[in-house]
Amino acid sequence: MSMTAPAARPVNPRFSSGPCAKIPQFSLDMLEGAPLGRSHRAAVGKAKLAEAIELTRAVLDVPADYRIGIVPASDTGAVEMALWSLLGPRKVEMLAWESFGEGWVTDVVKQLKLDAVVRKADYGKIVDFAQVDFDNDVVFTWNGTTSGVRVPNGDAIPADRAGLTICDATSAAFAMELPFDKLDVVTFSWQKVLGGEGAHGILILSPRAVARLESHTPAWPLPKIFRMTKGGKLIEGIFKGETINTPSMLCVEDYLVALKWAQALGGRKALIARAEANARAVRDFIATRDWIADLAEDPATASTTSVCLKFTDARIKDGAAFAKAVAKRLEKEGVALDAGAYRDAPPGLRIWCGSTVETGDVAALMPWIEYAFEAEIEAQAVEA
């Protein structure tokens, strides 16, 4: 190779977009307080679950009258609970600009069989929110985990909307500002920005969402795992730590450790600042290179967590094969694990820049991306 390998290396090469990097200096010793082998319904289990809910409220600044529940099946489970339990009384608008948003469209149109207005945008763009009728129920992702684009703010959502806003915020919560006054349902998984373990979701409901739950009976059967009301009233225990099914208390302890780390940093604003600094390190690098670019077309909607990049060099013959080869080389060098683009997304790289990632590691990775790019260009030339 004509190019010398960079001297510096990321200390932590984990740039996966989920499950994401653990908090800095994480060790299994931090989980010693987990009540293993105990019932989650015992006093100690309930106390841990309730603490996780209240710390979530504190770190995210969730309004006091919003309910927060720990639910099964990660963010997917939380979104499905909302869709199956809340939709039906009003027209629905589905907004999609990446694979997970497309998945919610499929569920609503093909499974629930609702006659929804579907608004889509290509990867790298978001839909025009000015066209959305918020007198309808509106379902959307805040940050496109697989496309690297996000909603810049909640300005387009009217405060006096008649419909509910159902927001999948799984790769946004803790790293981006979420205007809770504009959002009636917010879902996420703690395996994303806080680097927690998988399988658990968080479901946040506004008073308007609770009112819908208590006044609306879906036209379709609801599995037990989705049921949030009994006798027309909200099952309040779900939002106090009395989970629908058995949670992993080891995972809950891990979440508590991450939440306390976040509090010690300075809470939500400090977490947002870390993600923004990480994303800036990537974008400062690509701004001075003509062979790589941001998949996000508008800087105002560019993600600060799942930063998606595309190769633009005219010498590249097979974009998908080239991008996979670069990602494979980065992994082989031990400098970036799981950094390839999502399988349904355009070919390229996806660098997780969430709040648990250190900016120094992102900065150290950038020369390695250039090294891998040049190596693959050279290999391609040799093969020709």
C-alpha positions in Angstrom: 0.0 0.0 0.0 1.1 3.5 -0.8 -0.5 5.0 2.3 0.9 4.6 5.8 -1.5 3.4 8.5 -2.4 6.1 11.0 -0.6 6.0 14.3 -3.5 6.8 16.6 -6.3 4.3 17.2 -9.7 4.7 18.8 -9.5 3.4 22.4 -13.0 2.0 22.0 -13.7 0.8 18.4 -17.4 0.2 19.0 -19.4 2.4 16.7 -22.5 0.2 16.3 -25.8 1.9 16.0 -27.5 -0.6 18.4 -26.7 -2.0 20.8 -24.4 0.9 21.2 -21.2 1.6 23.1 -21.4 1.2 26.9 -20.7 4.3 29.0 -17.1 5.2 29.4 -15.1 3.1 31.9 -17.9 0.6 32.1 -17.2 -2.6 34.0 -19.4 -5.5 35.1 -18.6 -4.6 38.7 -21.0 -1.7 38.3 -23.9 -4.1 38.2 -23.3 -5.7 41.6 -26.4 -4.0 43.0 -28.7 -5.9 40.7 -31.2 -8.0 42.7 -30.5 -11.2 40.7 -32.6 -14.3 41.6 -35.3 -12.1 43.1 -38.8 -11.4 41.9 -39.3 -8.2 40.0 -42.5 -7.9 42.1 -40.5 -8.0 45.4 -40.0 -4.7 47.1 -36.4 -4.5 45.9 -37.4 -5.2 42.3 -40.3 -2.7 42.3 -38.0 -0.1 43.8 -35.4 -0.5 41.1 -38.0 -0.3 38.3 -39.6 2.8 39.9 -36.2 4.4 40.3 -35.4 3.8 36.6 -38.7 5.5 35.6 -38.1 8.5 37.8 -34.5 8.9 36.7 -35.7 8.8 33.1 -38.1 11.6 33.9 -35.3 13.6 35.6 -32.7 13.2 32.9 -35.0 13.8 30.0 -37.1 16.5 31.7 -40.3 14.7 31.0 -43.3 16.7 32.2 -44.7 15.5 35.6 -48.1 14.6 34.1 -46.7 12.3 31.5 -46.6 8.6 32.2 -43.4 6.6 31.7 -43.5 2.8 31.4 -40.9 0.1 31.0 -42.3 -2.3 28.4 -41.2 -5.5 26.6 -39.6 -6.0 23.2 -37.4 -2.9 23.0 -38.5 0.2 21.1 -40.3 -2.0 18.6 -42.6 -3.3 21.4 -43.2 0.3 22.7 -44.2 1.5 19.2 -46.4 -1.5 18.5 -48.2 -1.0 21.9 -48.9 2.6 20.9 -50.1 1.8 17.3 -52.3 -1.1 18.2 -53.8 0.6 21.3 -54.3 4.2 20.2 -55.0 4.3 16.5 -58.5 4.0 15.0 -60.7 6.9 16.0 -59.1 9.5 13.6 -57.5 9.5 10.2 -53.8 8.6 10.3 -50.8 10.0 8.6 -47.6 7.9 8.4 -44.3 9.7 7.8 -41.4 7.6 6.7 -37.9 8.4 5.5 -36.0 5.2 6.4 -36.5 1.5 7.1 -38.0 1.7 10.6 -40.5 4.3 9.5 -41.3 2.0 6.6 -41.9 -0.8 9.1 -44.5 1.3 11.0 -46.3 2.0 7.6 -46.5 -1.7 6.9 -47.9 -2.4 10.4 -50.6 0.3 10.1 -51.6 -0.3 6.5 -51.2 -4.0 6.1 -51.8 -5.4 9.7 -54.2 -2.9 11.2 -55.6 -2.2 7.7 -56.2 1.5 8.3 -56.6 3.8 5.3 -53.6 6.0 6.1 -52.1 8.9 4.3 -48.5 7.8 3.7 -45.8 10.4 3.2 -42.4 9.2 2.2 -39.0 10.7 1.6 -35.9 9.2 0.1 -32.9 8.3 2.3 -31.1 11.5 3.2 -34.2 13.6 3.3 -37.3 14.0 5.5 -40.9 14.7 4.5 -42.3 18.2 4.3 -44.0 18.7 7.7 -45.9 21.7 6.3 -48.0 19.3 4.4 -49.0 17.2 7.4 -52.5 17.6 8.8 -52.1 17.3 12.6 -55.8 17.1 13.1 -55.0 13.5 12.1 -53.0 11.1 14.2 -49.4 11.3 13.0 -46.7 8.6 13.3 -43.1 9.3 12.6 -39.5 8.7 13.7 -37.6 11.6 15.2 -34.2 10.4 14.0 -33.8 8.0 11.1 -31.4 5.5 12.6 -30.7 4.0 9.2 -30.7 7.2 7.1 -28.9 9.7 9.3 -31.6 12.4 9.1 -33.8 13.8 11.9 -36.6 16.2 12.6 -34.8 19.5 13.4 -37.4 20.7 15.9 -41.1 20.6 16.7 -42.0 24.0 15.3 -44.2 22.5 12.6 -46.4 20.6 15.1 -49.2 22.8 16.4 -49.9 23.1 20.1 -53.6 22.9 19.4 -53.5 19.8 17.3 -56.6 17.5 17.4 -54.7 14.3 16.6 -52.0 12.5 18.5 -48.4 12.6 17.6 -46.7 9.2 18.0 -42.9 9.5 17.9 -40.4 6.7 17.6 -37.4 8.5 19.3 -35.2 5.5 19.9 -31.9 7.0 18.5 -32.8 10.6 19.5 -33.8 10.3 23.2 -30.9 11.5 25.5 -29.0 13.0 22.5 -31.5 15.4 20.9 -34.0 17.9 22.2 -37.5 16.4 22.3 -40.3 18.9 22.6 -42.6 16.9 24.9 -45.4 19.5 24.6 -45.6 18.6 20.9 -45.4 14.8 21.4 -48.1 12.6 22.8 -46.3 9.3 22.6 -42.5 9.0 22.8 -40.8 5.6 22.6 -37.2 4.5 22.8 -34.9 1.7 23.9 -32.1 2.3 26.4 -29.8 0.2 24.3 -29.3 3.2 22.0 -28.0 6.5 23.4 -27.3 5.3 26.9 -25.6 2.0 25.7 -27.9 -0.2 27.8 -28.7 -3.9 27.1 -31.4 -4.9 24.6 -34.9 -6.2 25.0 -36.6 -3.4 27.0 -38.5 -0.4 25.7 -39.7 2.9 27.2 -43.1 4.2 26.5 -44.0 7.8 27.4 -47.6 9.0 27.2 -49.0 12.5 27.4 -52.3 13.2 29.2 -54.0 13.3 25.7 -52.7 9.9 24.9 -54.0 8.5 28.2 -57.4 10.1 27.5 -57.4 8.3 24.1 -56.6 5.0 25.8 -59.4 5.4 28.3 -62.0 6.4 25.7 -61.2 4.2 22.8 -61.6 0.5 22.3 -59.7 -0.8 19.3 -61.6 -2.7 16.6 -59.0 -5.5 16.7 -58.0 -8.0 19.4 -55.2 -6.8 21.6 -52.6 -9.3 22.8 -52.0 -9.3 26.6 -48.6 -7.8 26.1 -50.2 -4.6 24.5 -53.0 -4.0 27.0 -52.7 -0.8 29.0 -56.2 -0.4 30.2 -58.7 -2.5 32.3 -62.3 -1.6 32.6 -61.8 1.6 30.6 -59.1 2.9 32.9 -55.3 3.1 32.5 -53.4 0.4 34.4 -51.4 2.8 36.4 -49.1 0.1 37.8 -47.4 -0.2 34.4 -46.1 3.3 34.8 -44.9 2.8 38.4 -42.7 -0.2 37.7 -45.2 -3.0 37.7 -44.2 -4.3 34.3 -46.5 -6.3 32.0 -44.0 -9.2 31.8 -40.8 -10.1 33.6 -37.9 -7.7 33.0 -34.2 -8.5 33.4 -33.2 -6.9 36.6 -29.6 -7.1 35.4 -30.5 -4.9 32.4 -32.5 -2.6 34.6 -29.4 -2.2 36.9 -27.3 -1.4 33.8 -29.8 1.3 32.8 -29.7 2.8 36.3 -25.9 2.9 36.1 -26.1 4.8 32.8 -28.7 7.2 34.0 -26.6 8.0 37.1 -23.6 8.5 34.8 -25.7 10.9 32.7 -26.9 12.8 35.8 -23.3 13.2 37.0 -22.3 14.6 33.6 -24.9 17.3 33.8 -28.0 15.5 32.5 -29.7 15.9 29.1 -27.9 19.0 28.0 -24.5 17.5 28.6 -25.5 14.3 26.8 -26.7 16.4 23.8 -23.4 18.3 23.8 -21.4 15.1 23.7 -23.3 13.8 20.7 -23.1 17.1 18.8 -19.3 17.2 19.4 -19.0 13.6 18.1 -21.0 14.3 14.9 -19.0 17.5 14.4 -15.8 15.6 14.4 -17.1 13.5 11.5 -18.4 16.4 9.5 -15.3 18.5 10.0 -13.4 15.6 8.5 -15.6 15.0 5.5 -15.9 18.7 4.7 -12.3 18.7 3.5 -12.6 15.5 1.4 -14.1 15.2 -2.0 -14.5 11.4 -2.0 -17.0 11.1 0.9 -20.1 13.0 1.9 -23.0 13.1 4.3 -26.0 11.0 3.3 -28.2 13.8 4.9 -28.7 16.4 2.2 -29.7 19.3 4.5 -27.4 20.1 7.4 -30.4 21.2 9.4 -31.8 17.7 9.4 -28.5 15.8 9.7 -28.4 13.3 12.6 -26.0 13.8 15.5 -26.2 10.1 16.5 -26.4 7.8 13.5 -24.2 9.7 11.1 -24.5 8.1 7.7 -21.9 8.6 5.0 -21.7 7.8 1.3 -18.6 7.4 -1.0 -18.7 9.8 -3.9 -15.4 9.0 -5.8 -16.0 8.4 -9.5 -13.4 5.7 -9.5 -15.6 3.4 -7.5 -17.0 0.7 -9.7 -19.4 -1.2 -7.4 -20.6 1.1 -4.6 -22.1 -1.7 -2.4 -19.1 -3.9 -2.7 -16.7 -1.1 -2.1 -18.5 0.2 1.0 -18.6 -3.3 2.5 -14.9 -3.8 1.8 -14.1 -0.5 3.6 -16.2 -1.5 6.6 -14.6 -4.9 6.6 -11.1 -3.4 6.5 -11.9 -1.1 9.4 -13.1 -4.0 11.5 -10.1 -6.1 10.6 -7.9 -3.3 11.7 -9.8 -3.2 15.0 -10.6 0.5 14.7 -14.4 0.4 13.9 -16.7 -2.4 14.6 -20.2 -2.6 13.0 -19.7 0.6 11.0 -21.2 -0.5 7.7 -24.5 1.1 6.4 -27.8 -0.6 7.4 -28.7 -3.4 4.9 -31.7 -1.5 3.4 -29.9 1.9 3.3 -27.7 3.2 0.4 -24.1 1.8 0.5 -21.7 3.6 2.8 -20.7 3.8 6.4 -22.8 4.5 9.6 -20.8 6.0 12.5 -22.6 6.0 15.8 -21.9 9.3 17.5 -24.2 9.0 20.5 -23.5 10.3 24.0 -21.5 7.3 25.3 -18.9 7.6 22.5 -15.8 9.7 23.3 -15.0 12.5 20.8 -11.4 11.5 20.8 -12.3 8.1 19.5 -14.4 9.6 16.7 -11.5 11.9 15.8 -9.0 9.0 15.8 -11.2 6.9 13.5 -11.4 9.5 10.7 -7.8 9.0 9.3 -8.5 5.3 9.4 -11.5 5.8 7.1 -9.3 7.6 4.7 -6.7 4.8 5.0 -9.3 2.1 4.3 -10.7 4.1 1.4 -7.3 4.5 -0.3 -6.5 0.8 0.3 -9.7 -0.3 -1.4 -9.2 2.1 -4.3 -5.8 0.6 -4.8 -7.1 -2.9 -4.5 -9.8 -2.2 -7.0 -7.1 -0.9 -9.4 -5.0 -4.0 -9.0 -8.0 -6.2 -9.7 -8.8 -4.3 -12.9 
